[in-house]
């Protein structure tokens, strides 16, 4: 059984400092942009719904869509979502495909097929398998849930575009890294790959503003 503890500011700082001690590029960047803030989300249905809402849209758009969903549903539960019509959910800003994904998630939770409480203490591989079994939820979705909701410091969302672009800038690479390169980078950052991903988001955002 895996212990459950949020990846709060204290744990995140511990991980980033450990990476800085072994990776001079992280160490130099840390002196320039400082420590990132933790991104803790509560485990459960609402966070998984937010994750699917955020797929392939901007952060601003995802926040706006989810705010409309919250206003429509009241309490964000599987049962509340299943009580809505497709038109109601589309009016909140979800595409037809994401309505399908959201309903599939809600049905799995309502039927007890997805044990959200059980995921809190399940091994990373089991969490990934359970989430990716849902229609519309791939490895990125599982990694984001592991990292932000379950506090797994070694979750590695290497497919995230900003993580890849951040690593390209951090390492001075001329091209966006491929899967092989990201996997190799991640191996040097174990067991703090998730802390590294949060630092890369922070670094990408900071360096984008400076340009």
PAGUVO-813485 format. One record per atom (N, C-alpha, C, O, CB): x, y, z. Coordinates in steps of 0.05 Angstrom, whole numbers, padded with zeros to 5 digits, always signed. Glycine has a CB too. Example, Ala and Ser with C-alpha at 12.3 -4.5 7.8 and 13.67 -1.06 7.14 Angstrom:
REM residues 2
+00264-00114+00156
+00246-00090+00156
+00264-00066+00156
+00285-00066+00169
+00226-00089+00181
+00257-00045+00142
+00273-00021+00143
+00258+00001+00157
+00268+00023+00161
+00282-00012+00114
//
This chain:
REM residues 211
+00017-00024+00000
+00000+00000+00000
+00018+00025+00000
+00037+00026+00015
-00019+00000+00025
+00011+00044-00017
+00026+00069-00019
+00014+00090+00000
-00010+00093+00001
+00026+00079-00048
+00032+00104+00014
+00022+00125+00032
+00011+00149+00016
+00020+00154-00006
+00045+00135+00051
-00008+00163+00028
-00021+00186+00014
-00013+00211+00029
-00020+00215+00052
-00051+00182+00013
+00001+00229+00015
+00008+00255+00026
+00011+00275+00003
+00025+00269-00016
+00035+00253+00042
-00003+00297+00004
-00002+00317-00017
+00026+00326-00023
+00043+00328-00005
-00020+00341-00011
+00031+00333-00048
+00057+00344-00056
+00056+00374-00051
+00053+00390-00069
+00064+00338-00086
+00058+00381-00025
+00056+00409-00017
+00082+00424-00021
+00101+00413-00032
+00047+00411+00013
+00082+00450-00013
+00106+00466-00018
+00131+00454-00005
+00153+00456-00017
+00101+00494-00007
+00128+00443+00018
+00151+00432+00032
+00163+00408+00017
+00187+00407+00013
+00144+00423+00061
+00146+00389+00009
+00155+00366-00005
+00166+00373-00033
+00186+00362-00042
+00133+00345-00008
+00153+00392-00046
+00162+00401-00072
+00189+00414-00071
+00207+00408-00087
+00141+00421-00085
+00193+00431-00051
+00219+00444-00048
+00241+00424-00042
+00263+00427-00052
+00218+00465-00025
+00235+00404-00026
+00254+00383-00020
+00262+00369-00046
+00286+00363-00050
+00242+00363+00000
+00243+00362-00063
+00249+00349-00088
+00265+00366-00107
+00284+00356-00120
+00223+00340-00101
+00257+00391-00110
+00271+00409-00129
+00300+00413-00119
+00318+00414-00136
+00257+00436-00131
+00304+00416-00093
+00331+00419-00083
+00348+00394-00088
+00372+00396-00094
+00331+00426-00053
+00336+00371-00086
+00350+00346-00092
+00358+00345-00121
+00380+00336-00128
+00333+00322-00084
+00341+00355-00139
+00347+00355-00167
+00370+00376-00173
+00388+00370-00189
+00322+00362-00184
+00368+00399-00160
+00389+00419-00164
+00416+00409-00155
+00437+00417-00166
+00381+00445-00148
+00417+00392-00135
+00442+00382-00125
+00455+00363-00144
+00480+00359-00143
+00438+00367-00098
+00440+00351-00162
+00451+00332-00182
+00451+00343-00210
+00465+00332-00227
+00436+00306-00180
+00435+00364-00216
+00433+00374-00243
+00440+00404-00243
+00424+00420-00233
+00404+00369-00254
+00463+00411-00254
+00471+00439-00253
+00453+00458-00269
+00451+00482-00262
+00499+00441-00265
+00439+00448-00289
+00420+00465-00303
+00396+00472-00285
+00387+00495-00286
+00409+00450-00329
+00387+00454-00270
+00365+00460-00250
+00375+00479-00229
+00362+00498-00222
+00354+00434-00237
+00400+00474-00220
+00411+00492-00199
+00413+00521-00209
+00406+00539-00194
+00439+00482-00191
+00423+00525-00234
+00426+00551-00245
+00398+00564-00249
+00394+00588-00242
+00441+00551-00271
+00379+00549-00260
+00353+00560-00264
+00339+00568-00238
+00325+00587-00236
+00335+00540-00280
+00344+00552-00217
+00331+00557-00191
+00341+00583-00180
+00325+00598-00167
+00338+00534-00172
+00366+00590-00184
+00376+00616-00174
+00364+00639-00190
+00362+00662-00179
+00407+00617-00177
+00355+00634-00214
+00344+00656-00231
+00314+00660-00227
+00304+00683-00226
+00349+00649-00260
+00299+00638-00223
+00269+00641-00223
+00257+00632-00196
+00233+00637-00192
+00257+00624-00245
+00273+00621-00179
+00262+00613-00153
+00246+00588-00153
+00243+00574-00174
+00246+00636-00142
+00236+00581-00130
+00221+00556-00126
+00192+00558-00137
+00179+00579-00132
+00221+00548-00097
+00183+00538-00151
+00155+00539-00159
+00136+00534-00136
+00144+00523-00115
+00150+00517-00181
+00111+00543-00139
+00090+00537-00119
+00078+00510-00124
+00076+00501-00147
+00069+00560-00119
+00070+00497-00103
+00057+00471-00106
+00030+00474-00119
+00017+00495-00118
+00053+00458-00078
+00021+00453-00132
-00005+00452-00146
-00021+00429-00135
-00023+00408-00148
-00002+00450-00177
-00032+00432-00112
-00047+00411-00098
-00076+00412-00105
-00089+00433-00103
-00043+00412-00068
-00087+00389-00114
-00116+00387-00120
-00127+00364-00103
-00113+00344-00098
-00121+00383-00150
-00152+00366-00095
-00164+00345-00079
-00169+00320-00096
-00178+00322-00118
-00191+00354-00066
-00163+00296-00085
-00168+00272-00101
-00198+00268-00103
-00214+00275-00085
-00155+00248-00087
-00207+00256-00125
-00235+00250-00128
-00246+00257-00156
-00231+00264-00174
-00251+00265-00108
-00272+00254-00158
-00286+00258-00184
-00282+00285-00196
-00276+00288-00220
-00316+00252-00180
-00284+00306-00180
-00283+00333-00190
-00256+00339-00203
-00255+00352-00224
-00287+00354-00168
-00234+00329-00192
-00208+00333-00203
-00205+00318-00229
-00193+00328-00248
-00186+00325-00184
-00215+00293-00231
-00213+00279-00256
-00230+00292-00277
-00222+00293-00301
-00223+00250-00252
-00253+00303-00270
-00269+00318-00289
-00255+00343-00299
-00256+00349-00322
-00297+00326-00276
-00241+00356-00280
-00226+00380-00288
-00203+00372-00307
-00198+00387-00326
-00214+00394-00263
-00191+00349-00303
-00169+00340-00320
-00179+00336-00349
-00166+00344-00368
-00156+00315-00309
-00202+00322-00351
-00212+00317-00378
-00221+00343-00391
-00220+00346-00416
-00235+00296-00378
-00231+00362-00375
-00239+00388-00385
-00215+00403-00397
-00218+00418-00416
-00253+00404-00363
-00192+00399-00384
-00168+00415-00391
-00153+00403-00415
-00134+00416-00425
-00150+00416-00368
-00161+00380-00425
-00147+00368-00447
-00148+00385-00472
-00170+00392-00481
-00158+00340-00453
-00125+00392-00483
-00123+00405-00509
-00137+00433-00510
-00145+00441-00532
-00134+00388-00530
-00139+00446-00487
-00148+00474-00487
-00130+00490-00469
-00114+00478-00454
-00178+00476-00477
-00131+00516-00471
-00114+00532-00454
-00122+00531-00425
-00145+00523-00419
-00114+00562-00464
-00104+00538-00408
-00110+00539-00379
-00134+00557-00373
-00151+00551-00357
-00086+00547-00363
-00134+00580-00387
-00156+00600-00383
-00183+00588-00392
-00203+00591-00377
-00150+00626-00399
-00183+00575-00415
-00208+00563-00425
-00217+00541-00406
-00241+00539-00401
-00204+00552-00453
-00199+00524-00396
-00206+00502-00379
-00219+00513-00353
-00239+00502-00343
-00182+00485-00372
-00207+00534-00342
-00219+00546-00317
-00247+00557-00322
-00264+00553-00305
-00200+00568-00307
-00251+00569-00345
-00277+00581-00351
-00298+00559-00355
-00320+00561-00345
-00276+00598-00376
-00291+00537-00369
-00309+00515-00373
-00316+00502-00347
-00340+00496-00342
-00297+00495-00393
-00296+00497-00330
-00301+00483-00305
-00318+00501-00286
-00334+00490-00271
-00275+00475-00292
-00314+00527-00287
-00330+00545-00271
-00359+00543-00279
-00377+00543-00262
-00320+00574-00273
-00364+00541-00305
-00392+00538-00314
-00404+00511-00306
-00427+00509-00299
-00394+00541-00344
-00387+00490-00306
-00396+00464-00297
-00403+00465-00267
-00424+00454-00259
-00375+00443-00302
-00386+00478-00251
-00392+00480-00223
-00418+00495-00218
-00434+00487-00201
-00369+00494-00208
-00422+00516-00233
-00447+00532-00229
-00471+00515-00237
-00492+00517-00225
-00446+00557-00246
-00468+00499-00258
-00490+00482-00267
-00496+00459-00248
-00519+00453-00243
-00484+00471-00295
-00475+00446-00239
-00478+00422-00223
-00483+00427-00193
-00496+00411-00179
-00454+00404-00225
-00474+00450-00184
-00474+00455-00155
-00452+00439-00142
-00429+00447-00144
-00502+00447-00142
-00458+00417-00130
-00437+00399-00120
-00428+00382-00144
-00444+00369-00157
-00447+00381-00096
-00402+00381-00148
-00391+00367-00172
-00388+00337-00164
-00367+00329-00153
-00364+00379-00181
-00408+00322-00170
-00408+00293-00165
-00416+00278-00190
-00426+00290-00209
-00428+00286-00142
-00411+00253-00190
-00418+00236-00213
-00448+00236-00218
-00457+00238-00240
-00408+00207-00209
-00463+00235-00196
-00492+00234-00198
-00503+00261-00210
-00521+00261-00226
-00505+00229-00171
-00491+00283-00201
-00500+00309-00211
-00495+00312-00241
-00511+00323-00255
-00487+00332-00195
-00472+00302-00249
-00465+00304-00278
-00484+00286-00295
-00493+00295-00316
-00436+00296-00283
-00489+00262-00285
-00506+00244-00300
-00535+00254-00302
-00550+00245-00320
-00506+00216-00288
-00543+00272-00285
-00570+00283-00285
-00573+00305-00307
-00595+00314-00312
-00577+00294-00258
-00551+00313-00319
-00551+00334-00339
-00555+00323-00367
-00546+00301-00373
-00526+00352-00337
-00568+00338-00384
-00571+00329-00412
-00545+00336-00427
-00529+00352-00417
-00595+00343-00425
-00542+00325-00450
-00519+00331-00467
-00519+00361-00473
-00498+00374-00474
-00519+00314-00492
-00542+00372-00479
-00544+00400-00486
-00535+00418-00463
-00522+00438-00467
-00573+00407-00494
-00542+00410-00438
-00534+00425-00415
-00504+00425-00412
-00492+00446-00407
-00547+00413-00389
-00491+00402-00416
-00462+00400-00414
-00448+00414-00437
-00427+00427-00433
-00454+00371-00413
-00459+00413-00460
-00448+00427-00483
-00449+00457-00478
-00431+00472-00486
-00462+00420-00509
-00471+00466-00465
-00474+00495-00460
-00453+00505-00441
-00447+00529-00440
-00502+00500-00448
-00441+00487-00425
-00419+00495-00406
-00393+00498-00421
-00374+00508-00410
-00417+00474-00384
-00392+00488-00446
-00367+00491-00461
-00354+00465-00468
-00333+00465-00481
-00348+00508-00447
-00365+00442-00460
-00353+00417-00467
-00360+00409-00495
-00382+00414-00505
-00363+00395-00447
-00340+00398-00509
-00345+00388-00536
-00362+00362-00533
-00364+00351-00512
-00319+00382-00551
-00373+00353-00556
-00389+00328-00555
-00372+00305-00546
-00381+00288-00531
-00401+00322-00583
-00347+00305-00554
-00329+00283-00546
-00323+00284-00516
-00323+00263-00503
-00302+00284-00562
-00319+00308-00506
-00313+00310-00477
-00338+00304-00460
-00335+00295-00438
-00302+00338-00471
-00362+00310-00471
-00386+00302-00457
-00386+00271-00454
-00393+00261-00433
-00411+00312-00472
-00379+00258-00475
-00378+00228-00475
-00357+00219-00454
-00363+00200-00439
-00370+00217-00503
-00334+00231-00453
-00313+00224-00434
-00323+00229-00406
-00319+00212-00388
-00287+00239-00440
-00335+00252-00401
-00344+00260-00374
-00365+00241-00365
-00366+00233-00341
-00354+00288-00374
-00384+00234-00382
-00405+00215-00374
-00394+00187-00369
-00403+00174-00351
-00426+00214-00396
-00374+00179-00385
-00362+00153-00380
-00349+00152-00353
-00351+00132-00338
-00342+00147-00401
-00335+00173-00346
-00323+00176-00319
-00344+00174-00297
-00341+00160-00278
-00307+00202-00317
-00365+00190-00301
-00386+00191-00281
-00400+00164-00277
-00406+00155-00255
-00407+00212-00288
-00405+00150-00299
-00417+00124-00298
-00399+00104-00283
-00409+00088-00267
-00424+00113-00326
-00373+00105-00288
-00355+00087-00275
-00354+00092-00245
-00352+00073-00229
-00327+00090-00287
-00354+00117-00237
-00354+00124-00209
-00380+00116-00195
-00380+00104-00174
-00348+00154-00205
-00402+00123-00208
-00429+00117-00196
-00434+00088-00194
-00447+00079-00175
-00451+00130-00214
-00423+00072-00212
-00427+00043-00211
-00407+00029-00193
-00409+00004-00189
-00426+00031-00239
-00388+00044-00183
-00367+00031-00166
-00346+00017-00182
-00329+00003-00170
-00380+00012-00147
-00345+00021-00208
-00325+00008-00224
-00298+00022-00221
-00277+00009-00223
-00332+00009-00254
-00298+00048-00214
-00274+00063-00208
-00274+00070-00179
-00290+00087-00171
-00271+00088-00227
-00257+00058-00163
-00256+00062-00134
-00237+00085-00129
-00213+00081-00126
-00247+00036-00119
-00248+00109-00127
-00232+00133-00123
-00217+00132-00096
-00194+00140-00095
-00248+00158-00125
-00230+00124-00075
-00217+00122-00049
-00194+00102-00050
-00173+00106-00038
-00237+00115-00027
-00198+00080-00064
-00177+00060-00066
-00153+00070-00081
-00131+00060-00075
-00188+00036-00080
-00157+00088-00099
-00134+00099-00114
-00114+00114-00097
-00091+00116-00102
-00143+00117-00137
-00125+00125-00075
-00108+00142-00057
-00083+00127-00047
-00062+00139-00043
-00124+00152-00034
-00086+00101-00043
-00064+00085-00032
-00054+00064-00051
-00038+00047-00043
-00073+00073-00006
-00063+00064-00075
-00055+00044-00095
-00028+00051-00107
-00021+00074-00108
-00076+00041-00117
-00013+00031-00115
+00013+00037-00129
+00008+00053-00154
-00013+00053-00166
+00028+00011-00136
+00029+00068-00163
+00026+00085-00186
+00016+00070-00211
-00001+00080-00225
+00053+00098-00192
+00027+00046-00215
+00019+00030-00239
-00010+00023-00238
-00023+00023-00259
+00036+00005-00240
-00020+00017-00214
-00049+00010-00212
-00067+00034-00217
-00088+00032-00229
-00054-00002-00184
-00058+00057-00207
-00073+00082-00212
-00074+00088-00241
-00095+00094-00253
-00061+00106-00196
-00051+00086-00254
-00049+00091-00283
-00067+00072-00299
-00081+00080-00317
-00020+00088-00293
-00067+00046-00291
-00083+00027-00305
-00113+00033-00302
-00128+00031-00321
-00077-00002-00295
-00121+00041-00278
-00149+00046-00273
-00159+00071-00288
-00181+00071-00299
-00154+00050-00243
-00143+00092-00289
-00151+00116-00302
-00150+00113-00333
-00168+00122-00346
-00133+00140-00294
-00129+00101-00343
-00127+00098-00372
-00147+00078-00383
-00150+00076-00408
-00099+00090-00380
-00160+00062-00366
-00181+00044-00375
-00206+00060-00383
-00224+00049-00397
-00188+00024-00354
-00208+00085-00374
-00231+00102-00380
-00228+00114-00408
-00206+00121-00416
-00234+00124-00359
-00250+00115-00422
-00249+00127-00449
-00242+00157-00447
-00253+00172-00432
-00277+00124-00463
-00222+00164-00463
-00213+00192-00463
-00192+00200-00443
-00183+00223-00443
-00237+00209-00459
-00184+00181-00426
-00164+00187-00406
-00139+00171-00413
-00138+00147-00410
-00174+00180-00377
-00118+00185-00421
-00093+00172-00429
-00072+00175-00407
-00078+00181-00384
-00082+00184-00454
-00047+00170-00414
-00025+00170-00395
-00022+00198-00383
-00016+00201-00359
+00001+00161-00408
-00025+00219-00399
-00022+00246-00389
-00042+00251-00366
-00035+00262-00345
-00026+00267-00411
-00067+00243-00370
-00088+00247-00350
-00081+00232-00324
-00084+00243-00302
-00115+00237-00360
-00071+00208-00327
-00063+00192-00303
-00040+00205-00289
-00040+00207-00264
-00056+00163-00311
-00020+00215-00304
+00003+00227-00291
-00004+00253-00276
+00006+00258-00255
+00025+00233-00312
-00022+00269-00288
-00031+00293-00275
-00046+00287-00249
-00042+00301-00229
-00049+00310-00294
-00063+00267-00250
-00077+00259-00226
-00058+00249-00204
-00060+00256-00181
-00099+00238-00232
-00039+00232-00212
-00019+00222-00194
-00004+00245-00181
+00001+00244-00156
+00000+00203-00208
+00004+00264-00197
+00021+00285-00187
+00006+00305-00169
+00015+00311-00147
+00033+00300-00210
-00016+00316-00179
-00029+00338-00165
-00050+00328-00144
-00053+00341-00123
-00043+00355-00185
-00063+00306-00149
-00084+00297-00131
-00073+00277-00110
-00081+00277-00087
-00107+00284-00146
-00055+00260-00119
-00045+00239-00101
-00017+00245-00090
-00006+00230-00073
-00044+00213-00115
-00004+00266-00099
+00021+00274-00088
+00045+00255-00094
+00063+00253-00078
+00019+00277-00059
+00043+00242-00117
+00065+00223-00124
+00088+00239-00137
+00086+00247-00160
+00054+00201-00143
+00109+00242-00122
+00131+00260-00130
+00147+00250-00154
+00163+00265-00166
+00150+00264-00107
+00143+00224-00162
+00158+00214-00184
+00141+00210-00209
+00150+00199-00229
+00170+00187-00177
+00116+00219-00209
+00099+00218-00233
+00112+00236-00254
+00123+00257-00248
+00070+00228-00227
+00112+00227-00279
+00128+00240-00300
+00111+00245-00325
+00110+00228-00343
+00153+00224-00307
+00096+00268-00326
+00080+00274-00349
+00096+00285-00373
+00093+00307-00381
+00058+00295-00342
+00113+00267-00383
+00133+00276-00403
+00120+00283-00430
+00132+00295-00447
+00154+00255-00407
+00094+00275-00434
+00081+00281-00458
+00069+00309-00459
+00060+00319-00480
+00059+00262-00463
+00070+00323-00436
+00059+00350-00435
+00076+00369-00451
+00101+00369-00449
+00057+00360-00405
+00063+00386-00468
+00078+00403-00486
+00096+00423-00471
+00119+00427-00478
+00059+00418-00504
+00085+00435-00450
+00101+00455-00435
+00124+00442-00420
+00146+00454-00417
+00083+00470-00415
+00121+00417-00411
+00143+00403-00399
+00165+00398-00419
+00189+00401-00413
+00133+00376-00387
+00158+00391-00443
+00178+00386-00464
+00192+00412-00472
+00216+00413-00475
+00165+00373-00489
+00176+00433-00476
+00188+00459-00484
+00205+00470-00461
+00226+00482-00466
+00166+00479-00492
+00196+00466-00437
+00212+00475-00414
+00238+00461-00412
+00259+00473-00406
+00196+00472-00388
+00238+00435-00417
+00263+00419-00416
+00281+00427-00439
+00306+00428-00436
+00257+00389-00418
+00270+00434-00462
+00286+00442-00485
+00301+00468-00478
+00325+00471-00484
+00269+00447-00510
+00287+00487-00465
+00300+00512-00457
+00320+00508-00435
+00342+00519-00435
+00279+00532-00449
+00313+00491-00415
+00330+00487-00393
+00357+00474-00401
+00378+00482-00391
+00316+00469-00372
+00355+00455-00420
+00379+00440-00428
+00393+00453-00452
+00414+00444-00460
+00371+00412-00434
+00380+00473-00464
+00393+00486-00487
+00391+00469-00512
+00408+00472-00530
+00421+00492-00481
+00372+00451-00514
+00369+00434-00538
+00357+00451-00561
+00342+00470-00556
+00350+00410-00532
+00365+00444-00585
+00356+00460-00608
+00328+00452-00618
+00315+00468-00631
+00375+00456-00631
+00319+00428-00611
+00293+00419-00620
+00277+00407-00596
+00289+00400-00576
+00296+00398-00642
+00251+00407-00600
+00234+00395-00579
+00242+00366-00575
+00243+00351-00594
+00204+00398-00586
+00247+00357-00550
+00256+00330-00546
+00235+00309-00552
+00211+00314-00548
+00265+00327-00517
+00244+00286-00561
+00226+00264-00567
+00222+00246-00542
+00233+00252-00521
+00236+00247-00591
+00206+00225-00545
+00201+00208-00522
+00226+00196-00510
+00230+00195-00486
+00182+00185-00530
+00245+00188-00527
+00270+00175-00518
+00285+00195-00501
+00296+00188-00480
+00287+00166-00542
+00287+00220-00510
+00302+00240-00495
+00289+00247-00469
+00303+00250-00449
+00305+00266-00512
+00262+00249-00469
+00248+00255-00444
+00250+00232-00424
+00252+00237-00400
+00219+00261-00450
+00249+00208-00434
+00252+00185-00417
+00280+00185-00404
+00283+00179-00380
+00247+00158-00432
+00300+00190-00420
+00328+00191-00410
+00331+00213-00389
+00344+00209-00368
+00347+00195-00433
+00320+00236-00394
+00321+00258-00374
+00307+00249-00348
+00318+00254-00326
+00308+00284-00385
+00284+00237-00351
+00269+00229-00327
+00285+00209-00311
+00283+00209-00286
+00243+00217-00336
+00299+00191-00324
+00315+00171-00309
+00336+00184-00291
+00342+00174-00269
+00328+00152-00328
+00347+00207-00300
+00367+00221-00283
+00354+00236-00260
+00368+00244-00242
+00383+00240-00300
+00328+00239-00261
+00314+00255-00241
+00298+00238-00221
+00287+00249-00202
+00295+00274-00254
+00298+00212-00224
+00284+00195-00205
+00296+00198-00177
+00320+00202-00175
+00285+00165-00213
+00280+00198-00155
+00251+00193-00154
+00236+00219-00151
+00215+00221-00137
+00245+00176-00130
+00245+00240-00165
+00233+00267-00163
+00224+00277-00190
+00225+00302-00195
+00252+00287-00149
+00217+00259-00208
+00209+00268-00235
+00185+00287-00235
+00184+00306-00250
+00204+00245-00253
+00166+00282-00217
+00143+00300-00215
+00150+00327-00206
+00140+00347-00216
+00122+00288-00196
+00169+00329-00186
+00179+00355-00178
+00193+00369-00201
+00191+00393-00204
+00198+00352-00153
+00207+00353-00217
+00220+00364-00240
+00201+00375-00260
+00205+00396-00273
+00238+00344-00253
+00178+00361-00264
+00158+00370-00283
+00146+00397-00274
+00142+00415-00290
+00136+00349-00286
+00140+00399-00248
+00129+00424-00238
+00150+00446-00241
+00142+00469-00247
+00121+00421-00208
+00175+00440-00237
+00196+00460-00241
+00197+00468-00270
+00201+00492-00277
+00223+00450-00231
+00194+00449-00288
+00195+00455-00317
+00172+00473-00325
+00175+00491-00342
+00195+00430-00334
+00148+00468-00315
+00125+00486-00320
+00131+00514-00311
+00126+00534-00325
+00099+00475-00306
+00142+00516-00287
+00150+00542-00275
+00171+00555-00292
+00169+00579-00298
+00160+00538-00246
+00191+00540-00301
+00212+00551-00317
+00202+00560-00344
+00210+00582-00354
+00235+00531-00320
+00186+00544-00356
+00175+00551-00383
+00158+00577-00381
+00161+00595-00398
+00157+00528-00394
+00142+00579-00360
+00125+00603-00357
+00142+00628-00352
+00137+00649-00363
+00106+00599-00334
+00163+00625-00335
+00180+00648-00328
+00196+00657-00352
+00198+00681-00357
+00198+00641-00305
+00207+00638-00367
+00223+00646-00390
+00206+00656-00413
+00216+00672-00430
+00240+00622-00399
+00181+00647-00415
+00164+00658-00436
+00157+00687-00430
+00156+00703-00449
+00138+00641-00437
+00152+00694-00405
+00147+00721-00398
+00170+00740-00403
+00167+00763-00409
+00138+00723-00369
+00195+00728-00401
+00219+00744-00405
+00225+00750-00434
+00241+00767-00440
+00242+00730-00392
+00212+00736-00452
+00218+00739-00480
+00202+00762-00493
+00205+00767-00517
+00211+00713-00496
//
